[in-house]
């Protein structure tokens, strides 16, 4: 199959092109600085065309397993003598990454052995290459198939021997990494290979890296880890690698490329090796606190305020056990939380500490300290701290009332009580009362803000957390004080609809009925709105049968308008409004059954 593919020619750059020659020399010089030997060899145009066609064939798929096996065998035989060059070529790298999931464990092990060469001496050059690094990552991820029962049944009888070969190559790579740990973790491509290696050694493989090109989807998404049973030898090697990283903890604290490697180690240990995690966290904190600093100032604060060090501290706090968190607060953070929360960088590890403290008995102390500086924190626009504090208060009912009072004071609507009605718009917009409503000190002709027109992300998140508090009466009273037009605008707003939905769908049937009665006459407008249609669906799912009937009675007479609207037609279908108009008894029976089922499952979940 491979031999019959048509050959294509590629246009070669002219020898006299000085710009191309100069850029090529610059790339070769840069590669030498990364630890590679000599100028990089390149595939000829004919070979590049071959691997482009290989990539196209893999995209098309195969009619059967026999064709797939034959195709993979042919490609691997073709690349055997120049595997490194193929992996470090852009076109060849893409073809190899697509090919590896089709290859069996034996073939993946063979590819790794070809890339590593004798004694694994070639691993560093390939791993630290911008194209080769992706191939190494893809090959490492195939290790999970060695212990996958479903895949093992499809492999040949000597799968155990094949797995051993793959295992040997992974261990060989790890040995090379330990010998040149700094060269790997400080390289932008090699560090990603090390991170994937750590995950594989721990027995949890990550999804492939998202598209990092401009416009690529989910390029900032956190990869999902999938557990698999790692060989025993991997557990020992992971411990050896952790020791190597701890010997260079100073580099991981200051180097933006190396730091994520240690963060990955902490994350996978938190997932699979908690004892090793405790040892590492203790070592990191011991190193940080052992650094000399000014009298009376914790050396930790230098790293809390450092862009690279703070990210590592965030991971340490997220993965820390209770004793470490308690000591961290007692010895370093106590009486300093507000100052750190006001800092543009330090506030992020403070957010992680607030989240971690939610499961500790010391949370009321943390809450009291931060809430006293709540207005200053909001004035400094550190809203992540405020929203995280609100989330943590959900777990501690005794702090909810005090937090709400502190919020009212920060927004200047605590006194008189008549200002409480403005709480929801103010929280959503993060504006104080004087900016939005006239007071005694307001000058004539002064322009006042309209809070519902400037709803922000953090304001929406704050209200969504407050909606989970035990007592939501203050916010619901604020909802009821809004006009139907304001409620429609809120329900049709990209961020405001989430906040309003969180409040209304979790309130009592009586309060919800009061809200729905106020919304009468607006259901058609909501149903024909992109965001409003989702909001009315959420209302519908939480409503009683009688409340659904009231909504349906308003929607059915406008059948033509709703069914011809791109959003309304989905509402019409999901609400079963065609049945409501023709078979009302049957519709009522279906809705009653759905309500009972939803209530039953909600009771189980609670």
Phi and psi in degrees as a GROMACS rama.xvg file:
@    title "Ramachandran Plot"
@    xaxis  label "Phi"
@    yaxis  label "Psi"
@TYPE xy
-68.9412  -39.0828  UNK-2
-65.7532  -24.7705  UNK-3
-86.279  -6.29975  UNK-4
-68.7322  138.927  UNK-5
-69.3837  143.598  UNK-6
-90.1591  142.695  UNK-7
-124.8  151.485  UNK-8
-101.729  147.3  UNK-9
-115.575  146.787  UNK-10
-77.1797  124.089  UNK-11
-92.2764  145.532  UNK-12
-68.8749  148.935  UNK-13
-69.4452  144.142  UNK-14
-63.1666  -28.4486  UNK-15
-85.8233  4.22378  UNK-16
-76.1803  101.721  UNK-17
-67.3422  -33.426  UNK-18
-65.4947  -44.8126  UNK-19
-64.2539  -40.3056  UNK-20
-66.4546  -39.8374  UNK-21
-66.2022  -43.8037  UNK-22
-65.5642  -35.0226  UNK-23
-64.9017  -41.8862  UNK-24
-64.6552  -37.1297  UNK-25
-64.5522  -41.3734  UNK-26
-64.7014  -41.1625  UNK-27
-63.8753  -39.4429  UNK-28
-63.9079  -40.6543  UNK-29
-65.2342  -37.1888  UNK-30
-66.6356  -37.2082  UNK-31
-62.8272  -35.8633  UNK-32
-67.3377  -26.1089  UNK-33
-84.3187  3.92831  UNK-34
99.3518  6.98579  UNK-35
-90.0313  152.19  UNK-36
-99.7599  120.469  UNK-37
71.8802  174.697  UNK-38
-67.2547  150.559  UNK-39
-77.2038  127.778  UNK-40
-74.2201  147.1  UNK-41
-121.715  149.6  UNK-42
-74.0292  146.751  UNK-43
-75.8279  164.782  UNK-44
-59.4289  -35.9324  UNK-45
-65.7649  -41.8727  UNK-46
-68.993  -38.6745  UNK-47
-60.7341  -41.8684  UNK-48
-62.7503  -36.0616  UNK-49
-61.4915  -46.6542  UNK-50
-73.9878  -22.6299  UNK-51
-67.5071  -38.72  UNK-52
-72.0437  -32.62  UNK-53
-60.0331  -45.2992  UNK-54
-61.2128  -41.209  UNK-55
-64.5393  -40.5133  UNK-56
-64.3704  -38.6826  UNK-57
-67.1992  -34.117  UNK-58
-66.1822  -35.8886  UNK-59
-74.095  -29.4954  UNK-60
89.314  179.565  UNK-61
-127.175  146.225  UNK-62
-68.5265  -26.028  UNK-63
-157.422  172.57  UNK-64
-66.8121  -34.3542  UNK-65
-63.0595  -43.7628  UNK-66
-64.9465  -38.0508  UNK-67
-63.9248  -47.0644  UNK-68
-61.6929  -44.3657  UNK-69
-62.9122  -42.6704  UNK-70
-62.976  -48.3452  UNK-71
-61.8666  -43.406  UNK-72
-58.902  -44.8166  UNK-73
-63.9298  -42.7351  UNK-74
-66.3372  -42.448  UNK-75
-65.4445  -37.858  UNK-76
-65.2961  -35.891  UNK-77
-67.6912  -36.6548  UNK-78
-92.4406  -1.62792  UNK-79
-56.0205  -40.2452  UNK-80
-83.7203  -14.7731  UNK-81
-137.676  43.7809  UNK-82
-60.6396  -42.7029  UNK-83
-63.4795  -43.134  UNK-84
-63.6326  -38.6704  UNK-85
-65.0588  -45.3624  UNK-86
-64.5179  -30.3368  UNK-87
-95.4498  5.96477  UNK-88
-98.7536  141.698  UNK-89
-60.3314  -48.6493  UNK-90
-67.7692  -43.4525  UNK-91
-64.2169  -37.6108  UNK-92
-62.3825  -44.5194  UNK-93
-63.2527  -42.1436  UNK-94
-63.8665  -41.6441  UNK-95
-65.8901  -40.8217  UNK-96
-61.729  -36.3375  UNK-97
-75.1427  -29.9561  UNK-98
-76.1025  -35.6341  UNK-99
-56.4117  -42.9609  UNK-100
-63.3972  -23.3421  UNK-101
-83.2367  -21.3546  UNK-102
-78.4466  150.997  UNK-103
-82.361  176.411  UNK-104
-61.8814  -37.479  UNK-105
-60.6417  -45.4778  UNK-106
-67.4637  -37.6246  UNK-107
-64.1945  -43.5427  UNK-108
-60.2417  -38.7868  UNK-109
-66.0928  -41.5065  UNK-110
-60.4106  -43.7456  UNK-111
-62.9898  -39.6679  UNK-112
-66.1015  -35.9949  UNK-113
-68.2221  -38.99  UNK-114
-71.0984  -35.1114  UNK-115
-78.1994  -31.8214  UNK-116
70.4339  -162.67  UNK-117
-70.2863  122.179  UNK-118
68.7053  13.4652  UNK-119
74.4269  18.9783  UNK-120
-66.7205  -20.14  UNK-121
-92.2985  -5.1639  UNK-122
-62.2229  -40.2169  UNK-123
-65.8842  -43.1579  UNK-124
-62.3585  -43.2374  UNK-125
-70.3882  -43.5605  UNK-126
-65.4283  -33.3348  UNK-127
-91.9096  11.4215  UNK-128
-97.5767  143.625  UNK-129
-65.8843  -25.5792  UNK-130
-95.4437  -43.9098  UNK-131
-63.5748  -31.9987  UNK-132
-60.0781  -38.0402  UNK-133
-66.2649  -37.0181  UNK-134
-65.4963  -43.071  UNK-135
-61.5802  -43.1429  UNK-136
-61.8312  -46.6224  UNK-137
-61.8759  -40.2685  UNK-138
-65.9434  -41.0669  UNK-139
-62.7513  -37.3707  UNK-140
-64.5183  -23.2703  UNK-141
-70.377  -11.025  UNK-142
-60.4634  -29.584  UNK-143
-63.4041  -22.5117  UNK-144
-74.7483  -16.8329  UNK-145
-65.6767  -29.3395  UNK-146
-112.862  8.9811  UNK-147
-83.29  116.617  UNK-148
-61.4311  -39.0611  UNK-149
-66.6457  -35.1054  UNK-150
-77.9114  -32.8075  UNK-151
-63.9799  -31.8797  UNK-152
-67.0593  -26.1864  UNK-153
-87.5211  -13.1463  UNK-154
-82.2808  173.757  UNK-155
-72.7296  166.702  UNK-156
-60.5517  -25.9499  UNK-157
-91.4039  36.4925  UNK-158
-61.0515  -37.679  UNK-159
-59.3544  -43.3602  UNK-160
-65.7901  -39.282  UNK-161
-62.1947  -44.1574  UNK-162
-61.8902  -38.3559  UNK-163
-61.588  -39.0836  UNK-164
-64.527  -44.3694  UNK-165
-62.2974  -42.7467  UNK-166
-60.0192  -42.4425  UNK-167
-62.1994  -39.6952  UNK-168
-68.3431  -38.6711  UNK-169
-64.6611  -42.0611  UNK-170
-66.7738  -36.1087  UNK-171
-64.6585  -42.1072  UNK-172
-61.553  -43.7712  UNK-173
-62.1566  -37.6673  UNK-174
-64.2581  -41.5323  UNK-175
-64.2955  -39.889  UNK-176
-62.3629  -43.5443  UNK-177
-64.404  -35.7475  UNK-178
-71.6421  -28.2193  UNK-179
-128.4  49.9775  UNK-180
-59.2802  -42.0972  UNK-181
-68.8388  -39.0332  UNK-182
-62.7192  -33.9402  UNK-183
-76.0294  -52.4367  UNK-184
-75.1293  -18.3232  UNK-185
-93.3405  -4.35212  UNK-186
-91.3607  132.22  UNK-187
-61.9156  -25.3851  UNK-188
-96.3048  -41.8514  UNK-189
-63.7032  -32.3682  UNK-190
-64.6535  -34.559  UNK-191
-67.6383  -37.1943  UNK-192
-64.2362  -41.8884  UNK-193
-64.0957  -40.0216  UNK-194
-62.6469  -42.5558  UNK-195
-65.61  -38.8197  UNK-196
-61.0697  -42.6083  UNK-197
-61.6843  -41.5282  UNK-198
-63.2931  -43.6693  UNK-199
-66.1406  -42.0886  UNK-200
-62.7999  -32.6002  UNK-201
-80.6966  -15.1701  UNK-202
90.4936  33.7889  UNK-203
-145.479  115.271  UNK-204
-97.736  140.947  UNK-205
-97.446  158.529  UNK-206
-68.0854  156.484  UNK-207
-56.9879  152.814  UNK-208
-59.7865  135.109  UNK-209
-67.9356  163.529  UNK-210
-61.5043  120.82  UNK-211
-97.1427  1.79758  UNK-212
-71.2223  156.548  UNK-213
-55.9924  127.834  UNK-214
89.4952  -4.75604  UNK-215
-65.5525  143.8  UNK-216
-78.8895  139.596  UNK-217
53.7651  39.7798  UNK-218
-70.5871  -18.1804  UNK-219
-103.758  8.76825  UNK-220
-70.5615  143.217  UNK-221
-77.1078  129.159  UNK-222
-66.1793  144.376  UNK-223
-87.8499  131.279  UNK-224
-95.9614  137.198  UNK-225
-120.874  124.447  UNK-226
-76.3898  147.895  UNK-227
-147.661  165.003  UNK-228
-83.9919  109.239  UNK-229
-85.499  148.897  UNK-230
-61.0692  154.17  UNK-231
-59.7936  -35.7821  UNK-232
-60.2171  -28.5308  UNK-233
-67.7187  -34.952  UNK-234
-62.5042  -43.6654  UNK-235
-67.904  -39.3905  UNK-236
-67.1004  -35.1267  UNK-237
-61.8434  -39.8238  UNK-238
-64.7135  -40.4974  UNK-239
-64.2716  -41.1956  UNK-240
-66.7279  -36.6795  UNK-241
-62.9778  -37.6813  UNK-242
-64.7933  -40.2855  UNK-243
-63.729  -40.6369  UNK-244
-67.0964  -39.555  UNK-245
-67.0448  -28.2938  UNK-246
-67.1129  -22.2695  UNK-247
-117.814  33.3966  UNK-248
-63.171  -29.0788  UNK-249
-63.4855  -35.6141  UNK-250
-69.6981  -42.6793  UNK-251
-65.5281  -22.883  UNK-252
-82.3581  -21.9609  UNK-253
-117.523  -19.6421  UNK-254
-96.774  123.404  UNK-255
-67.5143  -23.1085  UNK-256
-86.4716  -38.1609  UNK-257
-77.1631  -30.5391  UNK-258
-56.5718  -44.7711  UNK-259
-60.8432  -23.0806  UNK-260
-65.6431  -48.7182  UNK-261
-66.5352  -34.957  UNK-262
-62.6524  -40.1183  UNK-263
-64.21  -40.7326  UNK-264
-59.5685  -44.7144  UNK-265
-63.9057  -40.6755  UNK-266
-65.2526  -46.0077  UNK-267
-70.6656  -32.9725  UNK-268
-68.9119  -37.0636  UNK-269
-61.664  -32.373  UNK-270
-82.6866  -38.6552  UNK-271
-123.382  -25.0781  UNK-272
-132.23  72.429  UNK-273
-61.6102  -32.8155  UNK-274
-67.9542  -42.8411  UNK-275
-65.018  -34.4005  UNK-276
-61.3604  -44.1466  UNK-277
-59.6876  -41.3853  UNK-278
-63.0111  -44.3288  UNK-279
-67.4561  -44.2588  UNK-280
-61.8086  -39.972  UNK-281
-63.8052  -40.6224  UNK-282
-66.8596  -41.1688  UNK-283
-64.8332  -46.7774  UNK-284
-66.9827  -34.4124  UNK-285
-64.1826  -39.9626  UNK-286
-66.9274  -44.5502  UNK-287
-63.7452  -45.2575  UNK-288
-76.1071  -14.5256  UNK-289
-85.8477  -7.29423  UNK-290
-76.5142  136.873  UNK-291
-67.9947  145.167  UNK-292
-147.949  177.783  UNK-293
-65.5021  148.466  UNK-294
-57.6153  132.454  UNK-295
80.4886  0.864713  UNK-296
-117.103  128.199  UNK-297
-69.2571  134.398  UNK-298
-63.6937  -17.9794  UNK-299
-64.1929  -30.0636  UNK-300
-65.1745  -27.2911  UNK-301
-62.4046  -40.2877  UNK-302
-82.1669  -27.9652  UNK-303
-60.8029  -32.9141  UNK-304
-98.3884  3.89583  UNK-305
-98.9305  137.296  UNK-306
-61.7844  -41.1058  UNK-307
-80.8348  -46.7588  UNK-308
-62.9664  -34.7939  UNK-309
-65.8759  -34.1453  UNK-310
-66.4219  -39.6815  UNK-311
-66.1497  -40.5543  UNK-312
-63.9027  -35.5005  UNK-313
-58.1734  -44.8821  UNK-314
-67.2913  -40.1589  UNK-315
-59.659  -44.4203  UNK-316
-66.4861  -42.297  UNK-317
-60.5677  -37.6051  UNK-318
-97.4258  -0.670333  UNK-319
-72.4141  150.499  UNK-320
-85.3054  170.474  UNK-321
-61.247  -40.5489  UNK-322
-62.5491  -43.2127  UNK-323
-63.5857  -41.1609  UNK-324
-64.7187  -41.8548  UNK-325
-63.8324  -42.7562  UNK-326
-67.3168  -36.2267  UNK-327
-60.8617  -42.6121  UNK-328
-71.1123  -45.3093  UNK-329
-65.1169  -42.9242  UNK-330
-92.0703  -19.9935  UNK-331
-132.35  -47.7028  UNK-332
-87.4594  -22.606  UNK-333
-57.5706  130.174  UNK-334
68.6682  9.33221  UNK-335
-124.505  0.652448  UNK-336
-63.9158  -41.2996  UNK-337
-65.7759  -44.7595  UNK-338
-59.6563  -41.4841  UNK-339
-69.1976  -37.0655  UNK-340
-65.6697  -24.9964  UNK-341
-81.604  -14.741  UNK-342
-77.7132  140.026  UNK-343
-63.4967  -22.8644  UNK-344
-108.552  -44.1925  UNK-345
-63.8832  -20.5484  UNK-346
-65.7714  -23.0902  UNK-347
-71.4544  -48.9873  UNK-348
-63.3536  -27.9041  UNK-349
-63.9297  -39.8611  UNK-350
-59.5229  -42.9307  UNK-351
-64.8112  -36.2521  UNK-352
-67.8861  -40.381  UNK-353
-61.3877  -42.1916  UNK-354
-64.7397  -42.0856  UNK-355
-69.9358  -34.4107  UNK-356
-71.1616  -15.8964  UNK-357
-60.0637  -24.1371  UNK-358
-96.2341  7.50995  UNK-359
-113.984  157.473  UNK-360
-71.3119  -18.2479  UNK-361
-81.4752  0.949335  UNK-362
-57.6931  -42.2916  UNK-363
-54.9293  -34.4904  UNK-364
-69.3355  -42.8744  UNK-365
-62.6031  -42.9066  UNK-366
-61.7222  -45.9774  UNK-367
-61.8104  -41.6873  UNK-368
-66.2511  -44.0136  UNK-369
-75.5226  -38.6941  UNK-370
-63.9243  -27.3438  UNK-371
-67.3474  -25.15  UNK-372
-108.801  23.285  UNK-373
-61.1707  -43.7851  UNK-374
-65.6795  -38.3061  UNK-375
-66.8032  -38.0728  UNK-376
-64.654  -40.9923  UNK-377
-69.5117  -36.8813  UNK-378
-64.3777  -31.083  UNK-379
-84.4122  2.6528  UNK-380
62.6909  38.6031  UNK-381
-99.84  60.2813  UNK-382
-70.0195  -20.2571  UNK-383
-60.6941  -35.2992  UNK-384
-66.1126  -42.5811  UNK-385
-66.6732  -46.0832  UNK-386
-66.6729  -35.2955  UNK-387
-68.7173  -37.6177  UNK-388
-62.8143  -40.1097  UNK-389
-62.8531  -42.4272  UNK-390
-61.9886  -42.0789  UNK-391
-68.7447  -30.8392  UNK-392
-66.7274  -21.6079  UNK-393
-58.6657  -35.3059  UNK-394
-81.4989  -11.0248  UNK-395
-127.94  92.9569  UNK-396
-60.0563  -31.5886  UNK-397
-67.8111  -16.4923  UNK-398
-97.6018  -9.46341  UNK-399
-66.596  -45.1233  UNK-400
-63.5342  -43.3147  UNK-401
-64.886  -39.4721  UNK-402
-63.1798  -42.4744  UNK-403
-64.1322  -38.6152  UNK-404
-65.7622  -40.3948  UNK-405
-63.2357  -36.8858  UNK-406
-64.5614  -46.0042  UNK-407
-59.3782  -40.2739  UNK-408
-68.2665  -38.6661  UNK-409
-65.8764  -31.8722  UNK-410
-93.7302  4.58342  UNK-411
61.291  36.2227  UNK-412
-128.108  25.0113  UNK-413
-78.6316  -42.0925  UNK-414
-131.392  138.887  UNK-415
-71.0405  170.6  UNK-416
-63.7015  -21.2922  UNK-417
-64.3048  -20.8399  UNK-418
-75.9551  -13.1769  UNK-419
-60.2549  -27.5504  UNK-420
-64.1912  -21.9638  UNK-421
-90.0372  4.13793  UNK-422
-59.0567  -47.9389  UNK-423
-62.3862  -52.1031  UNK-424
-58.7653  -37.5718  UNK-425
-68.305  -43.4034  UNK-426
-62.2398  -39.4421  UNK-427
-70.0216  -32.9486  UNK-428
-96.2502  -16.2661  UNK-429
62.6528  32.8484  UNK-430
-105.218  146.87  UNK-431
-78.1692  165.659  UNK-432
-60.3583  -40.6759  UNK-433
-65.6574  -25.6774  UNK-434
-77.3517  -17.2557  UNK-435
-117.609  -23.6727  UNK-436
-130.686  144.711  UNK-437
-68.5187  138.614  UNK-438
-131.179  -177.827  UNK-439
-62.8678  -32.2764  UNK-440
-87.6049  1.06543  UNK-441
-75.3738  127.826  UNK-442
-75.3146  151.626  UNK-443
-66.9129  135.237  UNK-444
82.5153  0.732619  UNK-445
-67.6881  140.975  UNK-446
-84.8757  121.696  UNK-447
-99.783  146.404  UNK-448
-77.9135  150.641  UNK-449
-103.627  100.393  UNK-450
-58.164  -34.9275  UNK-451
-74.7917  -6.76957  UNK-452
-95.8224  -7.70565  UNK-453
-128.138  41.4879  UNK-454
-65.5446  134.7  UNK-455
-117.694  167.137  UNK-456
-60.9619  -50.6259  UNK-457
-66.1451  -33.3294  UNK-458
-64.1639  -41.7202  UNK-459
-63.4651  -43.5717  UNK-460
-61.7753  -39.8656  UNK-461
-61.4681  -47.8869  UNK-462
-65.668  -37.852  UNK-463
-62.7836  -35.2993  UNK-464
-72.003  -41.4941  UNK-465
-63.3181  -27.449  UNK-466
-66.6316  -16.4178  UNK-467
-95.086  0.517919  UNK-468
-69.773  157.842  UNK-469
-66.915  -43.9277  UNK-470
-103.496  110.656  UNK-471
-113.891  15.9355  UNK-472
-62.7862  -37.8286  UNK-473
-63.7319  -44.3089  UNK-474
-71.2662  -37.1253  UNK-475
-67.2286  -36.7317  UNK-476
-63.6753  -35.2496  UNK-477
-67.629  -37.1148  UNK-478
-61.948  -46.0482  UNK-479
-67.2249  -20.1587  UNK-480
-80.6482  -11.5738  UNK-481
-80.3708  152.248  UNK-482
-79.7172  159.998  UNK-483
-55.554  -38.8034  UNK-484
-63.6845  -40.3364  UNK-485
-67.181  -37.7487  UNK-486
-67.6937  -37.7942  UNK-487
-64.6449  -42.6509  UNK-488
-62.7752  -38.5789  UNK-489
-69.6207  -42.5239  UNK-490
-69.8011  -18.0579  UNK-491
-101.311  4.29426  UNK-492
-91.2025  140.79  UNK-493
-57.4856  -41.7745  UNK-494
-100.177  -33.6532  UNK-495
-65.3079  -32.7428  UNK-496
-63.4664  -36.2187  UNK-497
-64.6731  -41.2259  UNK-498
-66.9504  -46.9056  UNK-499
-64.0048  -39.4763  UNK-500
-61.9801  -43.178  UNK-501
-61.3513  -36.1408  UNK-502
-74.8462  -49.2213  UNK-503
-74.417  -39.7772  UNK-504
-72.1688  -16.591  UNK-505
-105.897  -0.688311  UNK-506
-81.2884  175.347  UNK-507
-69.4757  160.509  UNK-508
-61.087  -33.8217  UNK-509
-66.2996  -47.0725  UNK-510
-67.0829  -37.2373  UNK-511
-66.4031  -38.8941  UNK-512
-62.4822  -39.325  UNK-513
-63.474  -40.7044  UNK-514
-65.3867  -44.6241  UNK-515
-66.0557  -34.9513  UNK-516
-65.4468  -36.8716  UNK-517
-69.192  -29.2816  UNK-518
-83.5194  -4.26628  UNK-519
-57.8363  134.862  UNK-520
96.1261  -4.27186  UNK-521
-117.767  -2.68262  UNK-522
-64.8516  -37.0481  UNK-523
-65.6827  -41.1845  UNK-524
-62.8652  -41.3024  UNK-525
-67.9286  -41.7649  UNK-526
-63.6342  -27.9126  UNK-527
-98.4127  20.0531  UNK-528
-113.625  145.63  UNK-529
-60.1576  -48.2619  UNK-530
-88.1249  -37.8648  UNK-531
-61.3424  -31.9578  UNK-532
-65.0173  -37.2402  UNK-533
-69.6308  -35.3698  UNK-534
-66.396  -43.456  UNK-535
-69.407  -29.6795  UNK-536
-65.1572  -41.0162  UNK-537
-64.6295  -39.6474  UNK-538
-61.5753  -44.162  UNK-539
-60.3758  -44.9765  UNK-540
-66.235  -24.1596  UNK-541
-101.293  -1.87565  UNK-542
-85.9283  158.991  UNK-543
-78.728  171.329  UNK-544
-62.7451  -41.6972  UNK-545
-65.9389  -36.8508  UNK-546
-68.1572  -38.4852  UNK-547
-63.1811  -38.0059  UNK-548
-63.3034  -39.0087  UNK-549
-64.6009  -40.0224  UNK-550
-65.9186  -43.1732  UNK-551
-64.605  -38.3653  UNK-552
-62.8904  -28.5548  UNK-553
-82.6527  -31.1149  UNK-554
-81.9926  -38.3857  UNK-555
-58.5282  -43.2203  UNK-556
-60.9778  -18.591  UNK-557
-103.828  38.0441  UNK-558
-56.3585  -47.7557  UNK-559
-60.6576  -45.2054  UNK-560
-63.8947  -41.0723  UNK-561
-74.273  -44.6206  UNK-562
-71.8281  -22.0359  UNK-563
-91.8095  -5.03845  UNK-564
-88.2193  141.612  UNK-565
-65.2721  -26.2237  UNK-566
-99.2195  -37.237  UNK-567
-63.0054  -33.4371  UNK-568
-64.7498  -28.5624  UNK-569
-71.3973  -38.4822  UNK-570
-62.6297  -43.8161  UNK-571
-58.9822  -43.4196  UNK-572
-70.4154  -46.922  UNK-573
-67.2799  -31.6048  UNK-574
-83.4844  -7.15051  UNK-575
61.5771  38.6459  UNK-576
-70.2354  -22.4314  UNK-577
-64.3116  -39.3198  UNK-578
-69.2082  -34.2317  UNK-579
-62.3576  -37.1986  UNK-580
-77.6749  -27.7122  UNK-581
-111.458  -36.1455  UNK-582
-131.448  72.4823  UNK-583
-63.8874  -37.8906  UNK-584
-63.8114  -42.716  UNK-585
-65.1979  -41.0306  UNK-586
-60.4447  -45.1387  UNK-587
-62.5844  -39.2659  UNK-588
-63.6473  -42.4475  UNK-589
-65.4232  -45.5889  UNK-590
-65.7604  -36.0213  UNK-591
-64.3065  -43.6943  UNK-592
-63.0039  -40.8579  UNK-593
-66.4307  -39.0369  UNK-594
-64.1412  -42.4732  UNK-595
-64.546  -41.4465  UNK-596
-64.3338  -43.3921  UNK-597
-65.3536  -39.378  UNK-598
-66.3395  -40.0937  UNK-599
-61.8818  -46.1949  UNK-600
-70.2472  -33.8122  UNK-601
-66.7634  -35.9124  UNK-602
-65.0743  -38.7495  UNK-603
-66.9918  -42.6615  UNK-604
-66.7207  -36.9165  UNK-605
